[in-house]
């Protein structure tokens, strides 16, 4: 597991993992920098508590992934793939 965390943290893109109910299980350092929080602070919290405008909960409900979704947040433009 430690090697997997090292690999995930070496990726520049933010990676977030939630359980089937939308609770945060893991995110890499890039995602933590983006939201301005550490995983230890928010692990187990519902994603919508951390990010009220999050789209991932709708993907959890429908099971339909969203690819290359354009988002603008905190003055930043980015694209997200949500599975």
GIPEKA-V396378 format. One line per field, one symbol per residue. phi: phi as a letter, one per 20 degrees, with the letter a starting at -180 (. if undefined). psi: psi as a letter, one per 20 degrees, with the letter a starting at -180 (. if undefined). burial: + if it has 9 or more other C-alpha atoms within 8 Angstrom, else -. A space follows every 50 residues. Layout:
phi: ???
psi: ???
burial: ???
This chain:
phi: .ffffffffeefffcccdefenefdbbegffgffemcdggfcgnffgffe cgefeggffffemefddlffccblmdebdcdcc
psi: hhhgggghiiphqppppqaijjpphqqrhggghgikrqghhipiqphihg nhjqhhhhhhghjoqpplppqppkjpprqqpo.
burial: ----+--++----+++-+---+++++++-+++------+--++-++++-- -----++-++-----+-------------++--
